[in-house]
Amino acid sequence: MNTELFIAKRLVKERSFQGLIAQRMSKIATISIAISTAVMVLAISIVIGFKKEIREKVTGFSAPIKITKLSLNNSLDTPPLNKGWVPISNLRKISNIKSIHPYTIKAGIVKTNEEIQGVILKGVDSTYDWSFFASNLVEGRLPNYKTNSTSNEVLISKINAAKLKLKVGDKLRTYFVQKPFRMRPFQIVGIYDSKFQEFDSKFVISDLRHSQKLNQWSSDQYAGFEILLFDFNKLKETSQQVVDIAGYRMLKDGSRLRIENIKESMSNIFDWLSLQDTNALVVLTLMVFVAAINMITGILILLLDRIRMIGILKALGMAPKSLRRVFIYLSSSIVIKGLLWGNVIGLSLSVIQKHTGLVRLEESTYYLSCVPISISIPSILLLNVATFLLLALFMLIPLLIINKISPSEIIRYE
C-alpha cells in the first residue's frame, strides 16, 4: 500500500473541523488555478485566431511568395515578365508549393456621376485560387475568366460599392491615365468584404487580359507570378528554395528575377502581429504567477493546519521525504482538478465565441468584426504541461517547512 497516497486521500475526505479547513483551502486553490487556466486557454485561442485571420486576409490579396522582374521602379507600372523566364515546372516540384498563377497590376480611376475613386486593378486568369474571395463574398458571384475572349466581369469591395453607390449588375467605368487615355466599362458581378479596409478600398479583381492589352503586352507577359503554400509556417524555408531555383537566373535582357515573401513586403503588418505573441506571453506569465501564489498560500495553510499531525508522524518515524510526498499528492490533485476545470471553461467560452461572435471589435482598428478564435489542441496541451510543471516547482517551496518541524516541540506544546 502507498502510505503517503492513503494519508493524502484521508486528509481530503476528513469531516472534522480541520478537514473542513483543508477542503475549503483546496477549493480556493482549485478555483484560482481553474480561472487562471481558462484565461490562458482563451488568450492562446484569441492570439492564434487573430494572427490566422489577419494572415489569411493579407495573403488573400498578396500571395505568400511573389516572383517579379527585378527593377528599381517602385511604382505600379512594373516591367513585364515573360512566362518563359520563370522555371514554373521546377518550382512546382517544391513540396510546400500549392499553386502558381500569373497576375497583373494596373492603376485606374473609377468615376460615377457623383463620386471618384482611385483603385488598383488586379488581373488574374482562369488558374486563380478564388477560395479567399469566395469566403468573403457578400453579394453576387465570382467572375468567370475561363472564356476564350476577354471577360468584362469584375469583383469589387463592399466599401467601394457603398462609396460609389454601385451594386451587382452596374457598370464600373474605369479610366487609365496613359498615352493614349483609355476607359474600360466593366461589369460588376460580385461584391466582397474582407473587412481589411486598407486593401478593400484599393483592389478590384479583373481579367488580366485587360491589363495586358492596356499595357500593350503579349499574352505571355505578366507583372509577376504568385505562389500559394500548403503550410505558411514554412514560408522562410520555401522562399529560400524558390530563390535557389529561380533567384539566380539571368534573364535574356540582362536582368534577374526578384523573389519576395510577404513578411518582407509587408513587414509592418507582420511585425505588428509578432507583438501579439509578447502580449500573450505577458498574460500567461501573470496567470501562472497568480495561480502559483494561491497554490503556495493554500499549501502553507494546509501545513500549518496539519502541523500537529506532521509532528506526530515524525515522532512515529516517518521521514520528511515521505511527509513531503503526502502534500505533493494533495497539491497535485488540486492542480489537476484546477487544470481540468480551467480547460473545460476556457474551451467552452472559446467555442461559444467562435460560433456566435458575441464579443465584437471595431473593424477600422482591428480589421475584424468580432474576437477571432482558433483552437489549437497541441498549443493547449503544451500549455497544460508547462503550467503543471511550473506549479509543481512552486509547490515545493512551502514544503521545505516540514524539515524545520520538531516533533518534541510540537508534542510539548499540545
N, C-alpha and C positions, 0 to 999 in steps of 0.2 A: 504493500500500500504506500502511496505517496503521501507521507505525513504532512508535508508543507501544503500540498493542494487540499487535503482534507480539512486542515485548520482554516485555510482561506475561505472554503465553502461554508464552514460553520460560522465564520465571522459575518458573512453576508446574510445568512438565514437567521441569525440570532435575534430573538424578540425582546431581549432585555433593554433597559434604558440605554446602555452602552451600544447595544446592537442597533437601536433606532438611530443613534447619532451616526454610526458608521454607514447605515443605509442612506441617511439624508446627505451626508458628505459625498457618498458615491454618486447619488443622483445629481447633485450640483456639479460635480466634476464631469459626469457623463453629458449633462446638458450643455456645459461650456464647450466640451470637445465637439459635440454634435453641431452646435451653432457655428463654431469656427470651421469645421469641415464643410458644412453646407455653403458657407460664404466662399471658401476656397474652390469648391466644385463649380459654383456659379461664376466666380472670377475667371477660372480657366476656360469654361464654356463660352463666356462672353468674349474674352480676348481672342480665342481661336476663331470664333464665329465672325467677329469684327474684321480680323485680318483676312479671313477667307472671302467674305463678302466684298471688301474693298479690292482685294487682289483680282477677284473674278470680274469686277466692273472695269478695272484698269485694263486687264488683259483682253476684255471683250472688245475694246476699242483699238488697242495696240497689242499685237501678239508678244509672247514672252521673248522671242528672238526675231530680229529683222535683218534682212540682207539688202543692202542698197549699194549704190556705186559711191566709192569714196570721193568726196568733193568738199571744197571749202565753202560752198554755198549753203547757208543755213536757212534759206527761205523755203517756201513750199514748192517753188519751181525747181524741183530736183532734176538732175540729168537722167536720161533714160538708161535703163539697164536691160540689155538683151538677154533673153531667156537662155540662149546657148552658152552664156558666160558663167552660169551658175550650175555646178555639178549636182543637180537635183537627185539623180539616181543614186549617187554615192551618199548623199545626205539622208536619204530615206532608209539607208541601212543602219542608221543610228537607232538603237532600240527605244530610246525615250521620245523620239520624234513621232508625233501623232499624224500630222499632215503638214503639207507645204502648199501655199497658194499665193498667186501674184496679187498685187494691189496697185492702185494709182491714187494720187492725191492732187486735187485741183481746188484752188481758192475761188470763190464766187460770191455774188451778191444777190440775195433774193429780195425782190421788190413786189409789193402789193399796192393797192390803191391808197392804203393808209400807213403802211409800215415798210421798213427796210432793214435787212439783217444780213450781216456777213456770215458765211458758212464755209465749211470745208467739205468738198465733195470727195468722199472716199469711194473709189471704184473697186468693185470686186467682180469675180467671174462665177461660173457655174460650180466651181470646186469649193467655193467658200463655205466655211462651217457656220451655220446660222443658229447654233444652239444658244448662244448668248442672247441674241436679239429675239429668238423665239420665246425665251423665258421672260423677257421684258416687254413683249408685245401687248399693248393695251387696246388697240383698235385695228381693224382691217386684217391684212395678211402679209406674209413675207413676199418680197419681189421674186419674180421668176426670170432668171438670166440664162436659161437653158435653150433659148430660141436661137435660130441661126442669125436673125437680124438684131441690131442694137435695140435694147429694151429701154423705154422711157419711164419704167416704174422705179420709184424711189421710196425710201423709208426715212421718215423724219421724226424728230423727238417731240414729245408732248409739250415741252417748253416752247419750242419754236412754233409749233402748231397753234398754241394759245396766243403767242405774241403776234404772229402774222395773221391770226384769225382764219386759219385754214383747217380743213377736215379731209377725211379719206374721200378720194374721188376728185378733189380740186387739182387745179394746175399749179405747179410750182415754177414760176418764171425766174430763171437764174441767169444773171448777166456775168460775163467773164471779161475782165479788163485785160485786153491783149490787142495785138495788131493782126488782123482787123478785129474790132469789137464784136463779141459774139453773144447770143442769147439762146438758151435752150428751155423749151417748155416741158417740164417733167410731170408725170402723173403720180400723185400720192396714193399708194396702195396700202400703206400701213403706218402706224404711229407707235413708237416705243417710248418707254420711260424707265431709264436705269436709275433715276434719282441722283445721278452724279452730274450735277449741273455744269461743272467745268467742261465736261465732254458733251453732254446733251445739247448745250447751247451752240455747239460748233458743227457736229457731224451730221451729214446727210449721206445715206448709203445709196449708191447708184451703180449702174452698169459701167465697168471700167472702159468699155469700148467708146463711150462718150469722151472720156478724158484723153484717150489715145487719139481720137480724131481732132479734138481741140488743140492738142499739143503737136499734131502732125507726126505722130509716132506710128510705127508699123505695128502689126497685130502681135508681134512677139517682143515688144518693148514695154517695160513697166517701170513704175517708180521703185519697186523692190519686191521682195518675197517675205511673207510672214510664216513663221514656223510655230506650230502649236505642239505642246508637250503632253505626255501622259502624266508625268509627275513633276509639278512645279518646283518641288523641293530639290530637284536635281538640276535646276536651272544653270548654276555655275559650271557644273561638270559637262552638261550638254552643250552649253555655249562654247566651252573650250574645244570640244570635239568638232563643232561646226567650224571654228577658227582653224583648227588643224587641217580640215579637209578643203575649206574654201577661202580662208582668210589670207593665204599667202600666194594666191593665184594672180598672175599678172594678166590683165585684160589686153585685148588686141590694140586698144588705143593708148596703151601705156599706163592706164590707171589700175586700181585694185578694188576689190570688194570690201565693203565695210560691214562687219558683223557686230551688232549691238544688242545686248539683252535689256530687258525692260527696267531692271534695277539700276542700270547705268543711265538710260534715257529719262527715267522718271525717279531719280534718286530722292527728290524731295518728298514724294509720297511714301516711298518705302522706308526712308529714314523716320518719317512720322509714325509709320506702322511699327517700326522696331522699338519706338519709345513705349508702346503698349506693353511690351514684354517687361520693361522696367517697372511700369505701374503694377502689373500683375505680381511681379516679384515682391514689391513693397507690401501689397495686400496679403500675400501668402506668408511673408515673414511676420507681419503683425498678428495674423490669426494664429500662427503656430506659437508665437510668444504669449498671446493671451491664454491659449489652451494650456501651455506649459506652466504658466503662473498659477492657474487654477488647479492644475494637476499637482504641483508641488505643495500648494496650500492644503489641498484635500488630504494628501498623504501625511503631511505634518500633523494635521488634526487627528487623523486616524492613529498615528503613532503615539501622540500624547494621550489620546483617549484610551489606548491599549497598553500604556507603559507598565501597568501592574502585571498584565499578562506576560509581557515581554520579560520582566524581571523574574517571574516565577518559572517560565520556560528556560531561561538562562540558568536559574538555580537547579533545575532538574537535569541540566546537562546539554541542552540544545545549543548548538554552535551559532554564532552570529550570522554565519553564511546561510544557515537553514532558516533563521528568522527573517533575514532579508528576502529569501526566496518566497516566504509566505506573503509578504507585502508586494512582491513583484507579481505574483499570481493575481492578487487582489487588484493591483493597479492595471495589469494587462487586461483583465476582464472589463474594467471601466473604460479603458482606451478603445478596446474592440467594439464595445456597445456604442460608445460615442461616435466612432468612425462609421459604424453600420447605419445608425440613425441619421448621421450627417449626410451620408451618401444618398439615403432614401429621400431626405428633404431636398437636398441640392439638385438631384436628378429630377425629382418631381416638379420642382419650380422651373427647371430648365426646359422640360418637355412642355409644360403649360405655356411658357413664354414663346417657345419655338412654334407651337401650333396656333396660338391665339394672338401673339404680338401685343399683349396688354400694355407693356411699358413702351411708350413712344419716345421718339427722338426728333430733334429739329433737323430736317433734311438739309437745310442750307449749311449747317455746321458739320454734321456727321456723315452726310451723303447717304443716310439710311433713314427710313421712316419709323423703325422700331429697333429695340435692342436685339442684335443678332445672336443666335445660339448655335453652336456646333459642338455636339457631344463627342468627345474623343475618349473612348474607353481606355486605350493604352496610357494616355496622359493622366486620367483619373486613377488608374491602378498605380502608376508611378507616384502620384501624389499621396495616395493612401500608405504605400510602403514607406515613403520618405517621412511622412508625418508620424507613423508608428515608431520608426527607428529614432527620430528626434525626441519624441515624448518618452521613449524608453530610456534614453540617456538622461533626460531631465528627472525622471522618477528616481534615479539612483542617488541624486543629491540628498534628499531628506533621509534616505535610508542609512546614510553614514552615521546618523544619530544613534543607531542601535549599538554600535561599538562602544559608545560612551555611557550606556546604561549599566549601572552597577546593581546586581541582584541584592546584595546586602543592604544597600541604601534604600532600595525600593521596599523591601520587606520590613526594614526597621521602622519606616515612617507610615506603614499601612496600619 
